[in-house]
Amino acid sequence: MRLVIVSCTPGEAESLLDSLLEERLVGCGNIVPSVRSHYWWEGSVCREEESLLLMETEDRLVSALLDRIPQIHSYEVPKIITVDVADALPAYAQWLGAAVAPSKPA
């Protein structure tokens, strides 16, 4: 299982999450509506109000997510971080597996 963290504009958070859910690339997501981000961009320190997406998926879908998110995200270089989840409630992990896209046949 992976936790996927993505920052985005507040205006696109819901549409990004909904798209990834509809495509069954994530099984669940939370929108943290307001975070204040400070970062370097093109030689300057920027400060922006952003939303943070916290989403869960299976390891097998990480590559597809890393390909898909930049296609639908407004940022030139979006923050996409995945964290390996070492432990989770077994029933939740089972639910997640059923919620995301099935494996493609070999």
LUMNURO-591796 format. One record per residue: residue number from 1; residue in three letters; x, y, z of N, C-alpha, C in turn. Coordinates in Angstrom, 1 decimal, always signed. Layout:
<sites>
{site NUM ALA {X Y Z} {X Y Z} {X Y Z}} ...
</sites>
This chain:
<sites>
{site 1 MET {+0.9 -1.2 +0.0} {+0.0 +0.0 +0.0} {+0.9 +1.2 +0.0}} {site 2 ARG {+0.4 +2.3 -0.7} {+1.2 +3.5 -0.7} {+0.3 +4.7 -0.3}} {site 3 LEU {+0.8 +5.6 +0.4} {+0.2 +6.9 +0.6} {+0.8 +7.9 -0.4}} {site 4 VAL {+0.0 +8.6 -1.1} {+0.4 +9.5 -2.2} {+0.0 +10.9 -1.7}} {site 5 ILE {+1.0 +11.8 -1.7} {+0.8 +13.1 -1.3} {+1.0 +14.1 -2.5}} {site 6 VAL {+0.1 +14.9 -2.7} {+0.1 +15.8 -3.8} {-0.4 +17.2 -3.4}} {site 7 SER {+0.4 +18.2 -3.7} {+0.0 +19.6 -3.4} {-0.6 +20.2 -4.7}} {site 8 CYS {-1.6 +21.1 -4.5} {-2.3 +21.7 -5.7} {-3.0 +22.9 -5.3}} {site 9 THR {-3.5 +23.6 -6.3} {-4.3 +24.8 -6.0} {-5.6 +24.4 -5.3}} {site 10 PRO {-6.1 +25.2 -4.4} {-7.4 +24.9 -3.8} {-8.5 +24.6 -4.8}} {site 11 GLY {-8.5 +25.4 -5.9} {-9.5 +25.2 -6.9} {-9.5 +23.9 -7.7}} {site 12 GLU {-8.4 +23.2 -7.7} {-8.3 +22.0 -8.5} {-8.3 +20.7 -7.6}} {site 13 ALA {-8.2 +20.9 -6.3} {-8.1 +19.7 -5.4} {-9.2 +18.7 -5.7}} {site 14 GLU {-10.4 +19.1 -5.7} {-11.5 +18.2 -5.8} {-11.6 +17.5 -7.2}} {site 15 SER {-11.3 +18.3 -8.2} {-11.3 +17.7 -9.6} {-10.2 +16.7 -9.8}} {site 16 LEU {-9.0 +17.0 -9.2} {-7.9 +16.0 -9.3} {-8.2 +14.7 -8.6}} {site 17 LEU {-8.7 +14.9 -7.4} {-9.0 +13.7 -6.6} {-10.2 +12.9 -7.3}} {site 18 ASP {-11.2 +13.6 -7.7} {-12.3 +12.9 -8.4} {-11.9 +12.2 -9.6}} {site 19 SER {-11.0 +12.8 -10.4} {-10.5 +12.1 -11.6} {-9.7 +10.8 -11.3}} {site 20 LEU {-8.9 +10.9 -10.3} {-8.1 +9.7 -9.9} {-9.0 +8.6 -9.3}} {site 21 LEU {-10.0 +9.0 -8.6} {-11.0 +8.0 -8.1} {-11.7 +7.4 -9.2}} {site 22 GLU {-12.2 +8.2 -10.2} {-13.0 +7.7 -11.3} {-12.2 +6.7 -12.2}} {site 23 GLU {-10.9 +7.0 -12.3} {-10.0 +6.2 -13.1} {-9.5 +5.0 -12.2}} {site 24 ARG {-9.9 +4.9 -11.0} {-9.6 +3.8 -10.1} {-8.1 +3.6 -9.8}} {site 25 LEU {-7.4 +4.8 -9.9} {-6.0 +4.8 -9.6} {-5.7 +5.0 -8.1}} {site 26 VAL {-6.7 +5.5 -7.4} {-6.7 +5.6 -5.9} {-8.0 +5.1 -5.4}} {site 27 GLY {-8.0 +4.6 -4.2} {-9.2 +4.1 -3.6} {-9.8 +5.0 -2.6}} {site 28 CYS {-9.0 +6.0 -2.2} {-9.5 +6.9 -1.2} {-8.6 +8.2 -1.2}} {site 29 GLY {-9.2 +9.3 -0.8} {-8.4 +10.5 -0.7} {-9.0 +11.5 +0.2}} {site 30 ASN {-8.1 +12.3 +0.8} {-8.5 +13.3 +1.7} {-8.0 +14.6 +1.2}} {site 31 ILE {-8.8 +15.7 +1.3} {-8.3 +17.0 +0.9} {-8.1 +17.8 +2.2}} {site 32 VAL {-6.8 +18.2 +2.4} {-6.5 +19.2 +3.5} {-6.7 +20.5 +2.8}} {site 33 PRO {-7.7 +21.3 +3.1} {-8.1 +22.4 +2.3} {-7.1 +23.6 +2.3}} {site 34 SER {-6.4 +23.8 +3.3} {-5.5 +25.0 +3.3} {-4.2 +24.8 +4.0}} {site 35 VAL {-3.2 +24.8 +3.2} {-1.8 +24.7 +3.7} {-1.1 +25.9 +3.1}} {site 36 ARG {-0.1 +26.5 +3.8} {+0.7 +27.6 +3.4} {+2.0 +27.0 +2.9}} {site 37 SER {+2.3 +27.0 +1.7} {+3.5 +26.4 +1.1} {+4.6 +27.5 +0.8}} {site 38 HIS {+5.8 +27.2 +1.2} {+6.9 +28.1 +0.9} {+7.9 +27.2 +0.2}} {site 39 TYR {+8.4 +27.7 -1.0} {+9.3 +26.9 -1.8} {+10.1 +27.7 -2.8}} {site 40 TRP {+11.2 +27.2 -3.3} {+12.0 +27.8 -4.3} {+11.4 +27.5 -5.7}} {site 41 TRP {+11.2 +28.6 -6.5} {+10.8 +28.4 -7.9} {+11.4 +29.4 -8.8}} {site 42 GLU {+12.2 +29.0 -9.7} {+12.8 +29.9 -10.7} {+13.6 +31.0 -10.0}} {site 43 GLY {+14.4 +30.6 -9.0} {+15.3 +31.6 -8.4} {+14.7 +32.4 -7.3}} {site 44 SER {+13.5 +32.2 -6.9} {+12.8 +33.0 -5.9} {+12.1 +32.2 -4.9}} {site 45 VAL {+11.9 +32.7 -3.7} {+11.1 +32.0 -2.7} {+9.7 +32.4 -2.9}} {site 46 CYS {+8.8 +31.4 -3.1} {+7.4 +31.7 -3.3} {+6.6 +31.2 -2.1}} {site 47 ARG {+5.5 +31.9 -1.9} {+4.6 +31.5 -0.8} {+3.2 +31.5 -1.4}} {site 48 GLU {+2.5 +30.3 -1.2} {+1.2 +30.1 -1.8} {+0.3 +29.4 -0.9}} {site 49 GLU {-1.0 +29.7 -1.0} {-2.0 +28.9 -0.3} {-2.3 +27.7 -1.3}} {site 50 GLU {-2.2 +26.5 -0.7} {-2.4 +25.3 -1.5} {-3.4 +24.4 -0.7}} {site 51 SER {-3.8 +23.3 -1.4} {-4.5 +22.2 -0.8} {-3.5 +21.0 -0.8}} {site 52 LEU {-3.7 +20.1 +0.1} {-2.9 +18.9 +0.1} {-3.8 +17.7 -0.1}} {site 53 LEU {-3.5 +16.9 -1.0} {-4.2 +15.6 -1.2} {-3.4 +14.5 -0.6}} {site 54 LEU {-4.1 +13.7 +0.2} {-3.6 +12.5 +0.8} {-4.4 +11.3 +0.3}} {site 55 MET {-3.8 +10.5 -0.5} {-4.5 +9.4 -1.2} {-3.8 +8.1 -1.0}} {site 56 GLU {-4.6 +7.0 -1.0} {-4.1 +5.7 -0.9} {-4.3 +4.9 -2.1}} {site 57 THR {-3.3 +4.1 -2.5} {-3.4 +3.2 -3.6} {-2.5 +2.0 -3.3}} {site 58 GLU {-2.5 +1.1 -4.3} {-1.7 -0.1 -4.2} {-0.4 +0.1 -4.9}} {site 59 ASP {+0.7 -0.6 -4.5} {+2.0 -0.4 -5.0} {+2.0 -0.5 -6.6}} {site 60 ARG {+1.2 -1.5 -7.1} {+1.2 -1.7 -8.5} {+0.7 -0.6 -9.4}} {site 61 LEU {+0.0 +0.4 -8.7} {-0.5 +1.5 -9.5} {+0.3 +2.8 -9.4}} {site 62 VAL {+1.4 +2.8 -8.6} {+2.2 +4.0 -8.4} {+2.7 +4.5 -9.7}} {site 63 SER {+3.3 +3.6 -10.6} {+3.8 +4.1 -11.9} {+2.7 +4.8 -12.7}} {site 64 ALA {+1.5 +4.2 -12.8} {+0.4 +4.8 -13.5} {+0.1 +6.2 -12.9}} {site 65 LEU {+0.1 +6.3 -11.6} {-0.2 +7.6 -10.9} {+0.8 +8.6 -11.3}} {site 66 LEU {+2.1 +8.2 -11.2} {+3.2 +9.2 -11.5} {+3.1 +9.6 -13.0}} {site 67 ASP {+2.6 +8.8 -13.8} {+2.4 +9.3 -15.2} {+1.1 +10.1 -15.4}} {site 68 ARG {+0.0 +9.8 -14.7} {-1.3 +10.4 -14.9} {-1.4 +11.8 -14.2}} {site 69 ILE {-0.9 +11.9 -13.0} {-1.1 +13.2 -12.3} {-0.5 +14.4 -13.0}} {site 70 PRO {+0.7 +14.3 -13.6} {+1.2 +15.5 -14.3} {+0.3 +15.9 -15.5}} {site 71 GLN {-0.4 +14.9 -16.1} {-1.2 +15.2 -17.2} {-2.5 +16.0 -16.9}} {site 72 ILE {-2.9 +15.9 -15.6} {-4.2 +16.6 -15.2} {-3.9 +17.7 -14.2}} {site 73 HIS {-2.7 +17.9 -13.8} {-2.3 +18.8 -12.8} {-2.0 +20.2 -13.5}} {site 74 SER {-2.2 +21.3 -12.8} {-2.0 +22.6 -13.4} {-0.5 +23.0 -13.3}} {site 75 TYR {+0.2 +22.4 -12.3} {+1.6 +22.8 -12.1} {+2.6 +22.2 -13.1}} {site 76 GLU {+3.6 +23.0 -13.5} {+4.6 +22.5 -14.4} {+5.4 +21.3 -13.8}} {site 77 VAL {+5.7 +21.4 -12.5} {+6.3 +20.3 -11.7} {+5.6 +20.1 -10.4}} {site 78 PRO {+4.5 +19.3 -10.5} {+3.7 +19.0 -9.3} {+4.5 +18.2 -8.2}} {site 79 LYS {+4.2 +18.5 -7.0} {+4.7 +17.6 -5.9} {+3.9 +16.4 -5.9}} {site 80 ILE {+4.6 +15.3 -6.1} {+4.0 +13.9 -6.0} {+5.0 +13.1 -5.2}} {site 81 ILE {+4.6 +12.7 -4.0} {+5.4 +11.9 -3.1} {+4.6 +10.7 -2.7}} {site 82 THR {+5.3 +9.5 -2.8} {+4.6 +8.3 -2.3} {+5.4 +7.8 -1.1}} {site 83 VAL {+4.7 +7.3 -0.2} {+5.3 +6.8 +1.0} {+4.8 +5.3 +1.2}} {site 84 ASP {+5.7 +4.4 +1.3} {+5.4 +3.0 +1.5} {+4.7 +2.9 +2.9}} {site 85 VAL {+3.6 +2.3 +2.9} {+2.8 +2.1 +4.2} {+3.2 +0.7 +4.7}} {site 86 ALA {+4.0 +0.7 +5.8} {+4.4 -0.6 +6.4} {+3.3 -1.4 +7.1}} {site 87 ASP {+2.4 -0.7 +7.7} {+1.3 -1.4 +8.4} {+0.0 -0.6 +8.2}} {site 88 ALA {-1.0 -1.4 +8.0} {-2.4 -0.9 +7.9} {-3.4 -1.9 +8.5}} {site 89 LEU {-4.5 -1.5 +8.9} {-5.5 -2.4 +9.3} {-5.8 -3.4 +8.1}} {site 90 PRO {-5.7 -4.7 +8.3} {-5.8 -5.6 +7.2} {-7.2 -5.5 +6.5}} {site 91 ALA {-8.2 -5.2 +7.2} {-9.5 -5.0 +6.5} {-9.5 -3.8 +5.6}} {site 92 TYR {-8.8 -2.7 +6.0} {-8.7 -1.5 +5.2} {-7.8 -1.8 +3.9}} {site 93 ALA {-6.7 -2.6 +4.1} {-5.9 -2.9 +3.0} {-6.7 -3.8 +2.0}} {site 94 GLN {-7.5 -4.7 +2.5} {-8.3 -5.5 +1.6} {-9.4 -4.6 +0.9}} {site 95 TRP {-10.0 -3.7 +1.6} {-11.0 -2.8 +1.0} {-10.3 -2.0 -0.1}} {site 96 LEU {-9.1 -1.5 +0.1} {-8.4 -0.7 -0.9} {-8.1 -1.5 -2.1}} {site 97 GLY {-7.7 -2.7 -2.0} {-7.4 -3.6 -3.1} {-8.7 -3.8 -4.0}} {site 98 ALA {-9.8 -3.9 -3.3} {-11.1 -4.0 -4.1} {-11.5 -2.7 -4.7}} {site 99 ALA {-11.1 -1.6 -4.2} {-11.6 -0.3 -4.6} {-10.8 +0.2 -5.9}} {site 100 VAL {-9.6 -0.2 -6.0} {-8.8 +0.3 -7.2} {-8.9 -0.6 -8.3}} {site 101 ALA {-8.4 -0.2 -9.5} {-8.5 -1.0 -10.7} {-7.9 -2.4 -10.6}} {site 102 PRO {-8.6 -3.4 -11.1} {-8.0 -4.7 -11.1} {-6.7 -4.8 -11.9}} {site 103 SER {-5.9 -5.8 -11.6} {-4.7 -6.1 -12.3} {-5.1 -6.4 -13.8}} {site 104 LYS {-4.2 -6.0 -14.7} {-4.4 -6.4 -16.1} {-4.0 -7.8 -16.3}} {site 105 PRO {-4.7 -8.6 -17.1} {-4.3 -10.0 -17.3} {-2.9 -10.0 -18.0}} {site 106 ALA {-2.1 -11.1 -17.7} {-0.8 -11.2 -18.3} {-0.8 -11.5 -19.8}} 
</sites>
